[in-house]
Amino acid sequence: YDEAQKSLEEARKLNAALDDRAGQAAVDNELGLLAEERGDTRAALAAFRHALQGWRQAEDAHGTADALNNIGFAHFQLGAYEDAQTHWQQAADAFERLGEDTGRIRTQQNLGLLATARGHWRDARKLLDDARARAERAQMPEEAAVSRRNLAELELLQGHVAAAIAHAQAAQALFHEREDLRGESDAGLLHVQ
């Protein structure tokens, strides 16, 4: 993490010298992701907000949508569900305008997570099932794995143990195929629960 931080700070200086707003926004986004990895959600949120500002100044619609999605996730992690909902809905609308399937699926998954956290089981199931089906039709194994993982959590919370295990195993297998150890471990923990 320290090496990544150092490299990103160097990239920040280079982009500032070049007056490259899009490059600066990309660095801010990566700094946000790094802060998330370190478990510092508040720092991640601040970096994602800087990224959003930079993407908007650079008039980059995809970067703007991505930043809105990341800001929503940071708010979700902090328990600020209304703010998460607002940013995720804005991201979903932006990805829809762009016709960007990956972004649409990811924001739909996130809105499903939010519905799960709020105890809105029916809404959560619809969002997560739709995201899973879209990901599988588009042959997006990473997004399908995340959808399965989120469905496993929903099933577990509802006391549907067999369905939770089935989704967790499917997610684990997809993460394993992609050599995503973190995802595989996360799905494995849900399986054990």
Disulfide bonds with the S-S distance in Angstrom:
none
